[in-house]
Amino acid sequence: MDESSLRDIAAVLTRLAPLLPPAQHEPDWSAQAFRWRRRHYLGVSLGRLEAVWRVAAIAPADLQHVEAQKAALLANTAQFVRGLPANNVLLTGARGTGKSSLIRACLAQFAHQGLRLIEVDKADLVDLPDIVAQLSGRPERFILFCDDLSFEEGESSYKALKAVLDGSVAATGDNVLIYATSNRRHLMPEFMRENLAAKHQDDGEIHPGETVEEKVSLSERFGLWLSFYPFRQDAYLDIVAHWLRRHGADEALVEASRLEALQFALQRGSRSGRVALQFARDCAGRHGLRRRP
């Protein structure tokens, strides 16, 4: 083969390289957090763990007015990292009240004890058995984090989650737990027609009550349920004050910002911890403040 042909082949391979899957390597286990990412190469879909080096960390002390939920989740996680029995956790309730932040706070609290966090998108739940198998035998303790979890009518990926939680013939390793957040307690939609057990369905379903039981059973497979509720006005203002102080605001500014903070929440239609943090950022930026470490 002449030199010109070799150059042509090299050029073709160079163009094809971005379309081919990368060589499979072990994840860098020194990272504290990972994402499960699925990529598509020439019609083939492959998933792998990708290390996250800049984690959006938050300290447990920064989460205000969720003391009971915080204590329960930290206690469950402490049992887990010590190798003691612990439960999978479902955090449900009002938006912006700290559900996801509390899970990230667990990482900040226990990372030095070997806790690791793996974020898994709802669309990738079918890969849970593969993820769990990859973690088998590792000395770290892994929380699989599924944020904003819910399923619509006709989705089947919830069955993979049910199997990993409790029900697969293959046991999940004792170094893995699932922490999930959702805005609704029952993760599958329920319809009035499903409760009319005396009537058959249009599609021929003659035991609609069993359909309801299957949907509710997914939530029941989480051993610990933590509920979050909208904040009262005083609680919201306390959270605003906390974040303003974290940005270096003095007490005079904290007091002067109360009315403005309430107006900000009214515009957003919510008095939540997320809105309180957003207001504090806005106020701190306008006053030239910088967040303290």
N, C-alpha and C positions, 0 to 999 in steps of 0.2 A: 504494500500500500504506500502510495507516494505521500510526500509531505503535505500537499494541497488537500488531499482527502482527509488526512488526520486533522488538519485545521478545521475542515468543514464539520467533522464529527464532534470535535471539541466545542465548536460554536453551537451546535444543536444541543449538546448536553448542558451547556451553560444556560441556554434558554429554558430547558426542561427542569433544571434544578429547583427553581422556586415552586414548581408544581408537585414535587415529590415530598413525601413525609420526611421529617428530619430523623436522624438516627436516634433510636430509643436509648435514653440514658436514665439512670436513677435520678430522682429529684435531689436537689441540694437540701438535705435534711437539716442543715444548720439554720434554715429559715424558720420563723415562728408562725407564718401563715402561708397558705397556698390557695390557689384556685384550680378547680377542675375545668379544663377548657377542651372543647371538641373542635377540631379543625377538619376541613375537607380537602382532600388531595385526589385529583383525577377521579372523582366519583366515589372515593373511599373516605369514610368518616372515622377519625381516630381521636381518642381522648387521652389526656395526660395531665399530671399534676404540674402546675407552674408555681414557682416560689414567688411570694409577694415580699418585697424588701422594704417598702414604705407602708407600714400598717397604719390605718386610721385609728390610732389607739385613743382610749378614753379611760380615765381613772374611775373606779367605783364611787369615790367621793363626789365626783362631778354630777352624779345622777341623783337628783333631789325628789323627795316626796314619792318615792317608790321603795320605801325602806323594807316593807314586808317581802315584796317580790325579790328585791336585791339580796336580802338575807337568805331566802330560800334557794335562789340560784347559786349563790356563792357557796353555801353549805353543800349542795349537791355536787358542785364542781370540785370542792375540796375533797370530798369522799372519793371522787373519781380519780384525781391525780395521786391519791394515796393508795390506789389499788383496791379500794373498798367498793361494795355494791353501790350503784348510783343509777338514776333513771334518765331515760330520754325525756326532753322537756319541750313543751309547746307553750309559747308565750303569745297570748291573744289579747285583742282589745283595741282601744282607741289609737288612731294614728298619731305619730309624733310624741309618744309618751315614754320612749326609751327602750323599747323591746330589743331592737338590734344593737343599740349602744350598750345595753347591759351584757349581751353576749360578748361583745368586743372588750368590755371591761373585765370579763373573766380571763381573757387572754392576758391583759395587762397585769392582772393580779397573780396569775399562776404560771406564766410562761417560764419563769426561772425554775419551776418545779417539773418542767417537761411537757406542759400543755401546749398543744398546737391546734390551729384553727384551719379548717378547709372549707372554703365557700363553694357550694354546689348550686347551680341554677336549677330552677324547677324543670326546665326542659331536659336536663341531663340526669334526672333521677333514675332513669333506666340504667345508668351506669353505676349505681350504688354498689352492686355486688362486685364489680371490677375494682372500684375504689377500696372497698373493705378488704378485698383479697390482697391488694398492693400494700396495705398497712399491716397485714398480719405479720406478727413476729417483731415489729418495731418496738423499741423500748419507750418511745414517746406515747403520750396520751392524746388522742385526736378527737376533737369535736367537729362533726360535719354540720355546717351551718347552712340552713335553707331559709332564705329571707323571703318574706311576703308570700307565704305558701298558701295556695288555694287551687282548686281544680274546678274546671267547668264541665258541663254535661258532655259526655262522650270521651273525655280524656281518660287514658288508661295508665299513665305513668304512676298514678297513685298506688297501683298494685305492687310496683317494685319497692316503693317506700314501705308499704305494709309488710312485705316479706322480710325486709331488712330489720324493721322494728321488732317484729315478732311473728314468726310463721314460716320462715324458710327452713328447709331441711338442713341447710348449712348454717351453723351457729356463727353469729357475729362475734368478732374478737372482743375480749374484755378491755381492749385499749381504744374502743370506739364508742362514742355516744352521738346522738342526733339532737341538735337544738334547732327548733324551727320557730319562726314568727309568722303570725297571720292576723289580719284585721277581723277575722271571723272565727268563732270557736269550732264550728263544724266545717271542716275543710272542703267538703263536697256540697254542692247546692242541693237543697231539698225543695220539693214542690208539693203543694196541697194535694195534687192528684195521687201522689205516692202514698198518702196516708188513708186513702179511701179503699181500704183493703177489701171491702165487699164488692168492688167492681173490678172488672178486668181492664187492662190498658188497651189503647188503640193498637199497640204493636203485638198484642196477644199475651202480655205479662199477666199471669194469674196469681202471683204472690207478691204484690207491690210492697207489702210490709217488709219483706226480706230485703228489698232494694234499699229501703231506708236504713235497716240494720247494717248493711254492708257499708254505707256511707258514714254512719256514725262510728263504726268500729275503727276507722282510721284514727280519729282523734283519741279514742280510748286506748290505743296502743302506746301513747305517750304516758309514761308513769307519773309525770309531774306536770300539772297545768297551772300556769300563772296568768292571772287576768289583770289588765291595765285599764284604767278609767280616765276620762277627761279630767283635767285639773280644775279645781276651784280657782277663783280670782286671786285669793291670797297666795295660794301655792304657785300660781303662774308668776306673780310678782316676786316671790322668793327666788324662783329660778332665774328670772331676769337679773335680780340683784347679784346672785352668785356669779353669773357669767360676766357681768359688768366689773365686778371686783377682780375676776380672773384677768380681765383686760387692763387692770390698773386704775379703774375709776375710784374716786373718793366717795365718801358717804353723801356729800352734797349733790354730786351728780346722780348717784343712785336714787336719792329721794326725788330729785327734780325730774327724773325720767319716768316716774310711775304712770302719770297720765298719758304720756306719749306711748309707753309700752302697751297700755290698754287699748289705745286707738290703733296701734299696729296690729294687735290681736283681732280687733274688730274687723279690720280690713281683710285679714286672712280667714276670718270665719272660724278661728280655732284658738283656744288658750292651751297650747301644748308646749312641751319642753323644746320641741324643734323650733316653734315660732319664737319662744323666749330666746333661744340661742341666736336665731336670725336677727332679732331686734338688737341684741347685745352687740353683734358684729357691726350692724349698721350704725348704732350709736357710737361705738368705740371708733369706728372709722371716721365719722364726722368730727369727733373730738380729738383725733390724732393719737389715740391710745393704741398700745401694742399688747398683745396677749402675753401674759406671764407664763413661763414654762411650768 
